[in-house]
Amino acid sequence: MYFTRIRVPRIVDHSPEYLQKAPRYFPLVGIIVGAICSLLFLVFARYVSTDSGILASMIAGLLVTGAFHEDGFADACDGFGGGWTKEKILGIMKDSRIGAFGAIGLIAILGSKFLLLREMHRFVPDIMICPLVFNQRRYLACLIAAHSLSRLMPVLVMQFTPYTADPDQSKSKPLTTRKLNPAELGAAILFALIPFVFLSWHFLLAILPVLYATYELRQYFKKWIGGYTGDCMGAIQQVSEIVLYLGFIIVWKYI
């Protein structure tokens, strides 16, 4: 309900207490989103073209999430690109309008996703086999892994970084008032690693640059605004997804 536009039955209850416990399931939400994107890719790749499949998978991700993370990334680009003080950065990020930095950031991030996914597909064996999903299994596993692991990174940042926006005016307030305990954090990590079961162990090496990128972003946000906001979490998810695609390509090509 918080991370996607997927409809849930009205009988499902909702409360701030549930939302406080939700971060452990963020990577699981990523698996669901990644699976939907993979399904659209398979359909369009089979009946239209590979490029159409990649584009369809990206659009599916945007529709399923309501561009939730992309919106945060654009706001972060505007805030840190146009602000030079903590107050100015936070003020710009609260503005619902998109600026030049946000527009440029969205073009860059979406273009990078398409090109990296297209490059990653070059390593899929060019053989005719049924079912199609078997031939594409590694590519699909990488796609789902990118969605799940990239949603773990904000959870890790939330654990060790203070929330810097006004919690009383933030829709993320319930998420910022409680840290996960070790068991809950372990569950989040487990969900994030499930897709890697379908890949060789070498692909785990792609996690290292993602962790480094997340750490650098955390340090950057902490330096300028003293912590993180919801928009910062969206930016971390988007950058982590891109870095993981790049890591998969390097592993696939050289290892």
FENUR-V673982 format. One record per residue. N is the residue number from 1. RES is the residue in three letters. OMEGA is omega in whole degrees, -180 to 180 (* if undefined). BURIAL is b if it has 24 or more other C-alpha atoms within 12 Angstrom, else e. Layout:
n->N res->RES omega->OMEGA burial->BURIAL
n->N res->RES omega->OMEGA burial->BURIAL
This chain:
n->1 res->MET omega->-177 burial->e
n->2 res->TYR omega->-172 burial->b
n->3 res->PHE omega->-176 burial->b
n->4 res->THR omega->174 burial->b
n->5 res->ARG omega->179 burial->e
n->6 res->ILE omega->-179 burial->e
n->7 res->ARG omega->177 burial->e
n->8 res->VAL omega->180 burial->e
n->9 res->PRO omega->-179 burial->e
n->10 res->ARG omega->-179 burial->e
n->11 res->ILE omega->179 burial->e
n->12 res->VAL omega->-178 burial->e
n->13 res->ASP omega->179 burial->e
n->14 res->HIS omega->178 burial->e
n->15 res->SER omega->177 burial->e
n->16 res->PRO omega->180 burial->e
n->17 res->GLU omega->177 burial->e
n->18 res->TYR omega->-178 burial->e
n->19 res->LEU omega->177 burial->b
n->20 res->GLN omega->-179 burial->b
n->21 res->LYS omega->-173 burial->b
n->22 res->ALA omega->-175 burial->b
n->23 res->PRO omega->179 burial->b
n->24 res->ARG omega->-177 burial->b
n->25 res->TYR omega->-179 burial->b
n->26 res->PHE omega->177 burial->b
n->27 res->PRO omega->177 burial->b
n->28 res->LEU omega->174 burial->b
n->29 res->VAL omega->178 burial->b
n->30 res->GLY omega->177 burial->b
n->31 res->ILE omega->180 burial->b
n->32 res->ILE omega->179 burial->b
n->33 res->VAL omega->179 burial->b
n->34 res->GLY omega->179 burial->b
n->35 res->ALA omega->178 burial->b
n->36 res->ILE omega->178 burial->b
n->37 res->CYS omega->180 burial->b
n->38 res->SER omega->180 burial->b
n->39 res->LEU omega->178 burial->b
n->40 res->LEU omega->178 burial->b
n->41 res->PHE omega->-178 burial->b
n->42 res->LEU omega->-178 burial->b
n->43 res->VAL omega->-177 burial->e
n->44 res->PHE omega->179 burial->e
n->45 res->ALA omega->-178 burial->b
n->46 res->ARG omega->-172 burial->e
n->47 res->TYR omega->179 burial->e
n->48 res->VAL omega->178 burial->e
n->49 res->SER omega->179 burial->e
n->50 res->THR omega->179 burial->b
n->51 res->ASP omega->178 burial->b
n->52 res->SER omega->178 burial->e
n->53 res->GLY omega->178 burial->b
n->54 res->ILE omega->179 burial->b
n->55 res->LEU omega->179 burial->b
n->56 res->ALA omega->179 burial->b
n->57 res->SER omega->178 burial->b
n->58 res->MET omega->179 burial->b
n->59 res->ILE omega->177 burial->b
n->60 res->ALA omega->179 burial->b
n->61 res->GLY omega->179 burial->b
n->62 res->LEU omega->-178 burial->b
n->63 res->LEU omega->-178 burial->e
n->64 res->VAL omega->-178 burial->b
n->65 res->THR omega->-175 burial->b
n->66 res->GLY omega->-178 burial->e
n->67 res->ALA omega->-176 burial->b
n->68 res->PHE omega->-177 burial->b
n->69 res->HIS omega->179 burial->b
n->70 res->GLU omega->177 burial->b
n->71 res->ASP omega->177 burial->b
n->72 res->GLY omega->178 burial->b
n->73 res->PHE omega->180 burial->b
n->74 res->ALA omega->179 burial->b
n->75 res->ASP omega->178 burial->b
n->76 res->ALA omega->177 burial->b
n->77 res->CYS omega->179 burial->b
n->78 res->ASP omega->-176 burial->b
n->79 res->GLY omega->-177 burial->b
n->80 res->PHE omega->176 burial->b
n->81 res->GLY omega->-176 burial->b
n->82 res->GLY omega->-179 burial->b
n->83 res->GLY omega->-179 burial->e
n->84 res->TRP omega->174 burial->e
n->85 res->THR omega->180 burial->e
n->86 res->LYS omega->-178 burial->b
n->87 res->GLU omega->-179 burial->e
n->88 res->LYS omega->180 burial->e
n->89 res->ILE omega->-180 burial->b
n->90 res->LEU omega->179 burial->b
n->91 res->GLY omega->180 burial->b
n->92 res->ILE omega->-179 burial->b
n->93 res->MET omega->178 burial->b
n->94 res->LYS omega->-180 burial->b
n->95 res->ASP omega->-177 burial->e
n->96 res->SER omega->-180 burial->e
n->97 res->ARG omega->179 burial->e
n->98 res->ILE omega->-179 burial->b
n->99 res->GLY omega->-177 burial->b
n->100 res->ALA omega->-179 burial->e
n->101 res->PHE omega->179 burial->b
n->102 res->GLY omega->179 burial->b
n->103 res->ALA omega->179 burial->e
n->104 res->ILE omega->179 burial->e
n->105 res->GLY omega->179 burial->b
n->106 res->LEU omega->178 burial->b
n->107 res->ILE omega->-178 burial->e
n->108 res->ALA omega->-175 burial->e
n->109 res->ILE omega->180 burial->b
n->110 res->LEU omega->177 burial->b
n->111 res->GLY omega->179 burial->e
n->112 res->SER omega->178 burial->b
n->113 res->LYS omega->-178 burial->b
n->114 res->PHE omega->-177 burial->b
n->115 res->LEU omega->-180 burial->e
n->116 res->LEU omega->177 burial->b
n->117 res->LEU omega->178 burial->b
n->118 res->ARG omega->179 burial->b
n->119 res->GLU omega->-179 burial->b
n->120 res->MET omega->-179 burial->b
n->121 res->HIS omega->178 burial->b
n->122 res->ARG omega->-177 burial->e
n->123 res->PHE omega->176 burial->b
n->124 res->VAL omega->180 burial->b
n->125 res->PRO omega->-179 burial->e
n->126 res->ASP omega->179 burial->e
n->127 res->ILE omega->179 burial->e
n->128 res->MET omega->-178 burial->e
n->129 res->ILE omega->178 burial->e
n->130 res->CYS omega->-2 burial->e
n->131 res->PRO omega->-178 burial->e
n->132 res->LEU omega->-176 burial->b
n->133 res->VAL omega->180 burial->e
n->134 res->PHE omega->-180 burial->e
n->135 res->ASN omega->-176 burial->e
n->136 res->GLN omega->-168 burial->b
n->137 res->ARG omega->-180 burial->b
n->138 res->ARG omega->179 burial->b
n->139 res->TYR omega->179 burial->b
n->140 res->LEU omega->178 burial->b
n->141 res->ALA omega->178 burial->b
n->142 res->CYS omega->180 burial->b
n->143 res->LEU omega->179 burial->b
n->144 res->ILE omega->179 burial->b
n->145 res->ALA omega->180 burial->b
n->146 res->ALA omega->179 burial->b
n->147 res->HIS omega->-178 burial->b
n->148 res->SER omega->-177 burial->b
n->149 res->LEU omega->-179 burial->b
n->150 res->SER omega->178 burial->b
n->151 res->ARG omega->173 burial->b
n->152 res->LEU omega->-175 burial->b
n->153 res->MET omega->175 burial->b
n->154 res->PRO omega->179 burial->b
n->155 res->VAL omega->179 burial->b
n->156 res->LEU omega->179 burial->b
n->157 res->VAL omega->179 burial->b
n->158 res->MET omega->-178 burial->b
n->159 res->GLN omega->-170 burial->b
n->160 res->PHE omega->-177 burial->e
n->161 res->THR omega->179 burial->b
n->162 res->PRO omega->175 burial->b
n->163 res->TYR omega->-169 burial->b
n->164 res->THR omega->179 burial->b
n->165 res->ALA omega->178 burial->b
n->166 res->ASP omega->-175 burial->e
n->167 res->PRO omega->-179 burial->e
n->168 res->ASP omega->180 burial->e
n->169 res->GLN omega->-175 burial->e
n->170 res->SER omega->175 burial->e
n->171 res->LYS omega->179 burial->e
n->172 res->SER omega->-175 burial->b
n->173 res->LYS omega->-179 burial->e
n->174 res->PRO omega->-178 burial->b
n->175 res->LEU omega->-172 burial->b
n->176 res->THR omega->-173 burial->b
n->177 res->THR omega->-178 burial->b
n->178 res->ARG omega->175 burial->b
n->179 res->LYS omega->177 burial->b
n->180 res->LEU omega->174 burial->b
n->181 res->ASN omega->-176 burial->e
n->182 res->PRO omega->-179 burial->e
n->183 res->ALA omega->180 burial->e
n->184 res->GLU omega->177 burial->e
n->185 res->LEU omega->177 burial->b
n->186 res->GLY omega->178 burial->e
n->187 res->ALA omega->178 burial->b
n->188 res->ALA omega->179 burial->b
n->189 res->ILE omega->179 burial->b
n->190 res->LEU omega->178 burial->b
n->191 res->PHE omega->-178 burial->b
n->192 res->ALA omega->-176 burial->b
n->193 res->LEU omega->-178 burial->b
n->194 res->ILE omega->-178 burial->b
n->195 res->PRO omega->-179 burial->b
n->196 res->PHE omega->176 burial->b
n->197 res->VAL omega->-177 burial->e
n->198 res->PHE omega->179 burial->e
n->199 res->LEU omega->175 burial->b
n->200 res->SER omega->-174 burial->e
n->201 res->TRP omega->-179 burial->e
n->202 res->HIS omega->-178 burial->e
n->203 res->PHE omega->176 burial->b
n->204 res->LEU omega->178 burial->b
n->205 res->LEU omega->-180 burial->b
n->206 res->ALA omega->179 burial->b
n->207 res->ILE omega->-176 burial->b
n->208 res->LEU omega->178 burial->e
n->209 res->PRO omega->177 burial->b
n->210 res->VAL omega->177 burial->b
n->211 res->LEU omega->180 burial->b
n->212 res->TYR omega->180 burial->e
n->213 res->ALA omega->179 burial->b
n->214 res->THR omega->178 burial->b
n->215 res->TYR omega->180 burial->b
n->216 res->GLU omega->178 burial->e
n->217 res->LEU omega->177 burial->b
n->218 res->ARG omega->179 burial->b
n->219 res->GLN omega->180 burial->e
n->220 res->TYR omega->179 burial->e
n->221 res->PHE omega->-179 burial->b
n->222 res->LYS omega->179 burial->b
n->223 res->LYS omega->-173 burial->e
n->224 res->TRP omega->-176 burial->b
n->225 res->ILE omega->175 burial->b
n->226 res->GLY omega->-180 burial->e
n->227 res->GLY omega->-178 burial->b
n->228 res->TYR omega->171 burial->b
n->229 res->THR omega->177 burial->b
n->230 res->GLY omega->178 burial->b
n->231 res->ASP omega->177 burial->b
n->232 res->CYS omega->179 burial->b
n->233 res->MET omega->176 burial->b
n->234 res->GLY omega->179 burial->b
n->235 res->ALA omega->180 burial->b
n->236 res->ILE omega->179 burial->b
n->237 res->GLN omega->-177 burial->b
n->238 res->GLN omega->179 burial->b
n->239 res->VAL omega->179 burial->b
n->240 res->SER omega->179 burial->b
n->241 res->GLU omega->180 burial->b
n->242 res->ILE omega->-179 burial->b
n->243 res->VAL omega->180 burial->b
n->244 res->LEU omega->175 burial->b
n->245 res->TYR omega->180 burial->b
n->246 res->LEU omega->178 burial->b
n->247 res->GLY omega->177 burial->b
n->248 res->PHE omega->180 burial->b
n->249 res->ILE omega->-179 burial->b
n->250 res->ILE omega->179 burial->e
n->251 res->VAL omega->-178 burial->b
n->252 res->TRP omega->-174 burial->b
n->253 res->LYS omega->-170 burial->e
n->254 res->TYR omega->-177 burial->e
n->255 res->ILE omega->* burial->e
